[in-house]
Amino acid sequence: MPPLIASQMSTLLTRRKSLSSHRTLTTFPPSSKDFSSNDFLSLSTSPLLRSHFLTELSSHPNFRLGSSGSRLLDGNSTYAEELESFIANFHKCEAALLFNSGFDANEGFFASVPQDGDVVVWDEMIHASVREGIKLSRAAKSVSFKHCDVDDLRRVLRDVKRGDRNVFIAVESLYSMDGDLAPLKQILDVVEREVGERGLVVVDEAHSTGVYGEKGRGLCCELGVEERVFARLHTFGKALGCNGAAILCSKLTREYLINYARPLIYTTAMGFPSLAAIKVVYSLMKEGKTDPLRIHLNELIIHMYQQLQTLHPYTTSSDLLQIPSEMPRSPIFALLMPDPRSLAKYCQEAGFVVRAIMPPTVPIGTQRVRVCLHAGNSREDVERLVGTIRNWLMLQRREVRERGCEGMREVFVKAVL
């Protein structure tokens, strides 16, 4: 490698390490208990999904592995178009358009749909893919509002509502770091009141797909606000255990995206096996076969919260660990602490996969251990994980006491001398 670029990259990596934000790829033994991934319904390892998937493949014995081209060239198929109609009907929307990933879908949408002079308003905790799309867009202005703060959204909208331009409002239904739900009804009320029909709300349902709403249709459907939303993103790589994503929108918006969304136009389309997996999991949801998984997951959320409350005697100092004060409405628990890497490593060594989340992924001062529950976890798994956290807290308190005693001895010795 040429020395100049090697030196530049090494300097930047060294800087990132000094800021405790260096990233690495890791793997864990198959025996480890998953409390980290977004596979909320544990469908990626489900024998039910696997058997139905293999049946779907065998019913199309002449399928080809690759799509052989982009959707606009040779990668389209009747199967893909029928799947889009199935997904749209399931989520109670006029049309759907498949993308290879949620990142592609968000970037393609926000890079192409906002027109010259438009404004994009976004929750400050919105996915990075939305921000990347905004950077590429023709929008005249983009501005954030405080996370899930309806009053701040109102303030921002009043600043930008002058003129005839469209105002896109980008939010998520479930935020992946804090595990909190957006106040969608209040957001829609404020948007409709402040900017009227020019306010176009776009909801990223990546983390709520499969988990919320009747049969897993998402939070918009659970709240009955799907007709008030301009577009929705549903991804398949989290609770659905597959890969890919779909934008739910009007037929006109779908046609527009086919013509202007570059990640769709210039990307080889998903192959038949990927499409088949998506079709199978949506069929399972429609038939209600994932409902027991969602019910068990909700029971685990309650159990996890109750178990964490038993740690209060060991967290009298918030310097060690902050336990959620209210029961989360999602499977995501954020345990805020100054040194999350220490607890994450301790849990990993005990056979539990949890992750330390550091800046810049989360704001400085909000680093945490992120715990995600899954339908494949048991109540006993939860109890053992919390027991491991308790043991770590006891070790930390012991070290604090020992350091305190050592400090007192030093003071005593100095006083005698």
C-alpha positions as semicolon CSV with decimal commas, in nm:
position;residue;x (nm);y (nm);z (nm)
1;M;0,000;0,000;0,000
2;P;0,131;0,351;-0,079
3;P;0,276;0,508;0,237
4;L;0,064;0,826;0,229
5;I;-0,277;0,658;0,236
6;A;-0,149;0,394;0,479
7;S;-0,033;0,666;0,717
8;Q;-0,362;0,855;0,688
9;M;-0,575;0,548;0,756
10;S;-0,355;0,439;1,047
11;T;-0,377;0,785;1,203
12;L;-0,756;0,787;1,180
13;L;-0,782;0,436;1,327
14;T;-0,548;0,530;1,611
15;R;-0,762;0,836;1,681
16;R;-1,076;0,625;1,685
17;K;-0,915;0,383;1,932
18;S;-0,818;0,673;2,159
19;L;-1,181;0,785;2,159
20;S;-1,302;0,433;2,251
21;S;-1,503;0,418;1,928
22;H;-1,297;0,162;1,737
23;R;-1,507;-0,112;1,577
24;T;-1,410;-0,477;1,520
25;L;-1,582;-0,787;1,384
26;T;-1,656;-1,052;1,644
27;T;-1,806;-1,400;1,664
28;F;-1,932;-1,605;1,957
29;P;-1,964;-1,979;2,023
30;P;-2,294;-2,134;1,905
31;S;-2,370;-2,223;2,267
32;S;-2,388;-1,854;2,368
33;K;-2,730;-1,713;2,455
34;D;-2,834;-1,435;2,217
35;F;-2,931;-1,116;2,400
36;S;-2,794;-0,884;2,132
37;S;-2,927;-0,942;1,781
38;N;-3,239;-0,792;1,622
39;D;-3,380;-1,141;1,558
40;F;-3,663;-1,063;1,800
41;L;-3,886;-1,357;1,706
42;S;-3,588;-1,596;1,670
43;L;-3,715;-1,683;1,323
44;S;-3,366;-1,700;1,171
45;T;-3,315;-2,027;1,362
46;S;-3,678;-2,143;1,355
47;P;-3,736;-2,504;1,237
48;L;-4,086;-2,393;1,131
49;L;-3,953;-2,122;0,898
50;R;-3,678;-2,350;0,770
51;S;-3,916;-2,634;0,680
52;H;-4,165;-2,402;0,506
53;F;-3,878;-2,233;0,323
54;L;-3,746;-2,563;0,191
55;T;-4,097;-2,658;0,082
56;E;-4,130;-2,329;-0,107
57;L;-3,799;-2,392;-0,281
58;S;-3,895;-2,746;-0,376
59;S;-4,222;-2,624;-0,526
60;H;-4,014;-2,422;-0,776
61;P;-3,753;-2,684;-0,874
62;N;-3,618;-2,483;-1,165
63;F;-3,546;-2,165;-0,972
64;R;-3,218;-1,985;-1,030
65;L;-2,998;-1,873;-0,743
66;G;-2,928;-1,523;-0,871
67;S;-3,169;-1,274;-1,024
68;S;-2,911;-1,200;-1,299
69;G;-2,970;-0,824;-1,308
70;S;-3,142;-0,518;-1,166
71;R;-3,520;-0,502;-1,147
72;L;-3,528;-0,270;-1,451
73;L;-3,327;-0,506;-1,668
74;D;-3,336;-0,884;-1,619
75;G;-3,386;-0,913;-1,243
76;N;-3,761;-0,868;-1,228
77;S;-4,010;-1,155;-1,203
78;T;-4,377;-1,224;-1,162
79;Y;-4,286;-1,381;-0,827
80;A;-4,132;-1,054;-0,704
81;E;-4,429;-0,845;-0,817
82;E;-4,679;-1,083;-0,657
83;L;-4,475;-1,072;-0,336
84;E;-4,491;-0,692;-0,337
85;S;-4,869;-0,706;-0,372
86;F;-4,888;-0,959;-0,088
87;I;-4,675;-0,737;0,138
88;A;-4,876;-0,425;0,051
89;N;-5,207;-0,598;0,127
90;F;-5,072;-0,740;0,453
91;H;-4,967;-0,396;0,576
92;K;-5,287;-0,232;0,447
93;C;-5,121;-0,013;0,184
94;E;-5,176;0,061;-0,183
95;A;-4,836;-0,054;-0,310
96;A;-4,494;-0,184;-0,207
97;L;-4,150;-0,179;-0,365
98;L;-3,874;-0,423;-0,269
99;F;-3,517;-0,314;-0,193
100;N;-3,212;-0,523;-0,108
101;S;-3,180;-0,367;0,237
102;G;-3,335;-0,112;0,466
103;F;-3,032;0,112;0,413
104;D;-3,084;0,102;0,034
105;A;-3,454;0,176;0,076
106;N;-3,408;0,474;0,308
107;E;-3,120;0,619;0,112
108;G;-3,300;0,574;-0,220
109;F;-3,623;0,726;-0,091
110;F;-3,480;1,034;0,078
111;A;-3,225;1,098;-0,197
112;S;-3,490;1,108;-0,469
113;V;-3,837;1,194;-0,335
114;P;-3,782;1,539;-0,174
115;Q;-3,794;1,799;-0,452
116;D;-3,608;2,128;-0,505
117;G;-3,690;2,366;-0,221
118;D;-3,845;2,100;0,004
119;V;-3,758;2,060;0,371
120;V;-3,680;1,739;0,559
121;V;-3,738;1,736;0,935
122;W;-3,601;1,436;1,123
123;D;-3,586;1,296;1,472
124;E;-3,230;1,339;1,602
125;M;-3,208;0,961;1,665
126;I;-3,317;0,861;1,313
127;H;-3,133;0,582;1,131
128;A;-2,804;0,674;0,961
129;S;-2,948;0,556;0,629
130;V;-3,206;0,836;0,639
131;R;-2,935;1,093;0,704
132;E;-2,730;0,962;0,414
133;G;-3,032;0,991;0,184
134;I;-3,097;1,348;0,300
135;K;-2,737;1,444;0,219
136;L;-2,790;1,326;-0,139
137;S;-3,132;1,488;-0,182
138;R;-3,232;1,810;-0,356
139;A;-3,404;1,937;-0,041
140;A;-3,329;2,300;0,033
141;K;-3,301;2,240;0,404
142;S;-3,294;1,963;0,662
143;V;-3,334;2,014;1,033
144;S;-3,362;1,780;1,331
145;F;-3,589;1,794;1,633
146;K;-3,531;1,656;1,981
147;H;-3,588;1,284;2,011
148;C;-3,959;1,200;2,036
149;D;-4,027;1,558;2,150
150;V;-4,358;1,669;1,999
151;D;-4,322;2,025;2,133
152;D;-3,983;2,065;1,968
153;L;-4,123;1,921;1,645
154;R;-4,396;2,186;1,660
155;R;-4,133;2,458;1,704
156;V;-3,933;2,333;1,404
157;L;-4,241;2,304;1,183
158;R;-4,346;2,660;1,263
159;D;-4,002;2,778;1,150
160;V;-4,013;2,596;0,815
161;K;-4,379;2,599;0,716
162;R;-4,372;2,921;0,516
163;G;-4,417;2,887;0,139
164;D;-4,547;2,612;-0,085
165;R;-4,271;2,357;-0,031
166;N;-4,325;2,002;0,090
167;V;-4,215;1,918;0,443
168;F;-4,104;1,558;0,498
169;I;-4,099;1,437;0,858
170;A;-3,881;1,130;0,919
171;V;-3,936;0,922;1,232
172;E;-3,901;0,563;1,345
173;S;-4,179;0,369;1,513
174;L;-3,937;0,185;1,746
175;Y;-3,590;0,325;1,811
176;S;-3,323;0,059;1,828
177;M;-3,088;0,208;2,088
178;D;-3,328;0,326;2,360
179;G;-3,607;0,084;2,274
180;D;-3,871;0,359;2,294
181;L;-4,175;0,404;2,071
182;A;-4,245;0,724;1,881
183;P;-4,564;0,911;1,981
184;L;-4,694;0,864;1,627
185;K;-5,048;0,990;1,681
186;Q;-4,927;1,309;1,846
187;I;-4,666;1,359;1,574
188;L;-4,929;1,322;1,302
189;D;-5,164;1,560;1,483
190;V;-4,895;1,828;1,507
191;V;-4,788;1,786;1,144
192;E;-5,144;1,807;1,014
193;R;-5,215;2,110;1,231
194;E;-4,897;2,302;1,147
195;V;-4,832;2,225;0,778
196;G;-5,149;2,052;0,659
197;E;-5,134;1,840;0,345
198;R;-4,779;1,958;0,273
199;G;-4,660;1,762;0,576
200;L;-4,551;1,416;0,461
201;V;-4,472;1,176;0,745
202;V;-4,237;0,886;0,666
203;V;-4,219;0,611;0,928
204;D;-3,928;0,367;0,951
205;E;-4,081;0,048;1,096
206;A;-3,760;-0,156;1,072
207;H;-3,760;-0,265;1,437
208;S;-4,136;-0,292;1,482
209;T;-4,209;-0,517;1,183
210;G;-4,335;-0,853;1,305
211;V;-4,346;-0,740;1,669
212;Y;-4,630;-0,483;1,685
213;G;-4,978;-0,471;1,541
214;E;-5,217;-0,749;1,452
215;K;-5,009;-1,043;1,324
216;G;-4,700;-0,820;1,327
217;R;-4,818;-0,555;1,080
218;G;-4,627;-0,279;1,261
219;L;-4,703;0,014;1,488
220;C;-4,880;0,223;1,224
221;C;-5,137;-0,052;1,175
222;E;-5,165;-0,109;1,549
223;L;-5,255;0,259;1,595
224;G;-5,472;0,271;1,282
225;V;-5,278;0,562;1,130
226;E;-5,152;0,394;0,813
227;E;-5,366;0,615;0,587
228;R;-5,223;0,930;0,748
229;V;-4,864;0,829;0,670
230;F;-4,702;0,913;0,335
231;A;-4,464;0,616;0,329
232;R;-4,344;0,334;0,553
233;L;-4,030;0,126;0,554
234;H;-4,051;-0,240;0,660
235;T;-3,736;-0,448;0,676
236;F;-3,707;-0,825;0,677
237;G;-3,365;-0,871;0,837
238;K;-3,469;-0,819;1,197
239;A;-3,775;-0,988;1,350
240;L;-3,857;-1,164;1,022
241;G;-3,521;-1,346;1,009
242;C;-3,461;-1,284;0,635
243;N;-3,303;-0,996;0,444
244;G;-3,424;-0,708;0,232
245;A;-3,686;-0,437;0,278
246;A;-3,990;-0,275;0,122
247;I;-4,117;0,079;0,094
248;L;-4,496;0,095;0,139
249;C;-4,644;0,387;-0,050
250;S;-4,891;0,494;-0,317
251;K;-4,875;0,351;-0,669
252;L;-4,755;0,689;-0,795
253;T;-4,470;0,699;-0,542
254;R;-4,376;0,342;-0,633
255;E;-4,355;0,436;-1,001
256;Y;-4,146;0,742;-0,912
257;L;-3,901;0,534;-0,705
258;I;-3,862;0,283;-0,989
259;N;-3,752;0,574;-1,207
260;Y;-3,540;0,773;-0,962
261;A;-3,420;0,559;-0,667
262;R;-3,061;0,481;-0,762
263;P;-3,006;0,194;-0,513
264;L;-3,292;0,015;-0,691
265;I;-3,197;0,108;-1,046
266;Y;-2,828;0,019;-1,023
267;T;-2,834;-0,284;-0,791
268;T;-2,876;-0,650;-0,884
269;A;-3,213;-0,758;-0,750
270;M;-3,259;-1,017;-0,476
271;G;-3,250;-1,376;-0,599
272;F;-3,533;-1,625;-0,572
273;P;-3,418;-1,784;-0,241
274;S;-3,434;-1,444;-0,069
275;L;-3,777;-1,369;-0,214
276;A;-3,902;-1,714;-0,117
277;A;-3,788;-1,668;0,244
278;I;-3,972;-1,335;0,263
279;K;-4,289;-1,486;0,117
280;V;-4,279;-1,776;0,362
281;V;-4,238;-1,560;0,671
282;Y;-4,519;-1,327;0,561
283;S;-4,740;-1,631;0,504
284;L;-4,661;-1,753;0,855
285;M;-4,751;-1,412;0,999
286;K;-5,074;-1,392;0,802
287;E;-5,174;-1,740;0,925
288;G;-5,106;-1,636;1,285
289;K;-4,822;-1,884;1,332
290;T;-4,588;-1,620;1,471
291;D;-4,840;-1,497;1,729
292;P;-4,719;-1,738;2,003
293;L;-4,368;-1,601;1,954
294;R;-4,488;-1,243;1,997
295;I;-4,688;-1,337;2,307
296;H;-4,387;-1,510;2,464
297;L;-4,165;-1,212;2,378
298;N;-4,402;-0,973;2,555
299;E;-4,404;-1,199;2,860
300;L;-4,025;-1,193;2,864
301;I;-4,023;-0,811;2,856
302;I;-4,224;-0,805;3,179
303;H;-4,006;-1,072;3,336
304;M;-3,683;-0,895;3,239
305;Y;-3,804;-0,568;3,389
306;Q;-3,907;-0,739;3,712
307;Q;-3,573;-0,916;3,736
308;L;-3,380;-0,594;3,681
309;Q;-3,566;-0,435;3,971
310;T;-3,396;-0,685;4,203
311;L;-3,065;-0,512;4,125
312;H;-3,161;-0,186;4,297
313;P;-2,974;-0,272;4,623
314;Y;-2,656;-0,307;4,416
315;T;-2,701;0,014;4,216
316;T;-2,731;0,269;4,495
317;S;-2,463;0,459;4,306
318;S;-2,579;0,555;3,959
319;D;-2,210;0,569;3,868
320;L;-2,219;0,192;3,819
321;L;-2,540;0,122;3,629
322;Q;-2,874;0,284;3,552
323;I;-3,171;0,047;3,541
324;P;-3,479;0,149;3,337
325;S;-3,719;0,325;3,574
326;E;-4,022;0,223;3,369
327;M;-4,099;-0,103;3,194
328;P;-3,999;-0,072;2,827
329;R;-4,268;-0,125;2,565
330;S;-4,017;-0,307;2,346
331;P;-3,771;-0,599;2,372
332;I;-3,479;-0,351;2,389
333;F;-3,333;-0,263;2,729
334;A;-3,069;0,011;2,755
335;L;-2,845;-0,022;3,063
336;L;-2,662;0,309;3,080
337;M;-2,321;0,312;3,250
338;P;-1,979;0,480;3,228
339;D;-1,791;0,163;3,126
340;P;-2,023;-0,070;2,933
341;R;-1,734;-0,269;2,784
342;S;-1,651;-0,412;3,126
343;L;-2,001;-0,550;3,186
344;A;-2,039;-0,668;2,825
345;K;-1,711;-0,862;2,846
346;Y;-1,812;-1,015;3,179
347;C;-2,147;-1,131;3,037
348;Q;-1,987;-1,263;2,719
349;E;-1,742;-1,471;2,920
350;A;-2,043;-1,614;3,106
351;G;-2,202;-1,721;2,777
352;F;-2,437;-1,428;2,709
353;V;-2,406;-1,223;2,392
354;V;-2,466;-0,858;2,482
355;R;-2,297;-0,556;2,329
356;A;-2,145;-0,237;2,456
357;I;-2,278;0,056;2,251
358;M;-2,041;0,351;2,241
359;P;-2,031;0,697;2,081
360;P;-2,067;0,792;1,799
361;T;-2,343;0,528;1,767
362;V;-2,508;0,692;2,070
363;P;-2,451;1,044;2,208
364;I;-2,154;1,100;2,440
365;G;-2,253;1,027;2,798
366;T;-2,522;0,774;2,702
367;Q;-2,300;0,472;2,636
368;R;-2,474;0,154;2,741
369;V;-2,502;-0,220;2,735
370;R;-2,788;-0,296;2,497
371;V;-2,992;-0,604;2,586
372;C;-3,235;-0,742;2,329
373;L;-3,485;-1,013;2,419
374;H;-3,591;-1,283;2,175
375;A;-3,872;-1,534;2,151
376;G;-3,602;-1,801;2,167
377;N;-3,494;-1,688;2,514
378;S;-3,646;-1,854;2,820
379;R;-3,738;-1,710;3,158
380;E;-3,444;-1,903;3,301
381;D;-3,211;-1,742;3,045
382;V;-3,328;-1,400;3,159
383;E;-3,279;-1,488;3,526
384;R;-2,928;-1,617;3,459
385;L;-2,836;-1,304;3,263
386;V;-2,959;-1,076;3,540
387;G;-2,776;-1,293;3,792
388;T;-2,457;-1,240;3,592
389;I;-2,513;-0,864;3,596
390;R;-2,567;-0,884;3,973
391;N;-2,237;-1,067;4,017
392;W;-2,058;-0,801;3,813
393;L;-2,213;-0,526;4,026
394;M;-2,100;-0,700;4,345
395;L;-1,745;-0,723;4,210
396;Q;-1,750;-0,355;4,119
397;R;-1,874;-0,254;4,465
398;R;-1,605;-0,468;4,626
399;E;-1,336;-0,301;4,417
400;V;-1,473;0,042;4,510
401;R;-1,463;-0,048;4,880
402;E;-1,109;-0,185;4,851
403;R;-0,991;0,126;4,673
404;G;-1,157;0,333;4,943
405;C;-0,985;0,138;5,222
406;E;-0,650;0,164;5,047
407;G;-0,698;0,537;5,014
408;M;-0,775;0,566;5,386
409;R;-0,460;0,367;5,472
410;E;-0,252;0,604;5,260
411;V;-0,399;0,904;5,442
412;F;-0,335;0,738;5,780
413;V;0,028;0,661;5,693
414;K;0,089;1,015;5,571
415;A;-0,064;1,154;5,891
416;V;0,161;0,937;6,111
417;L;0,472;1,030;5,918
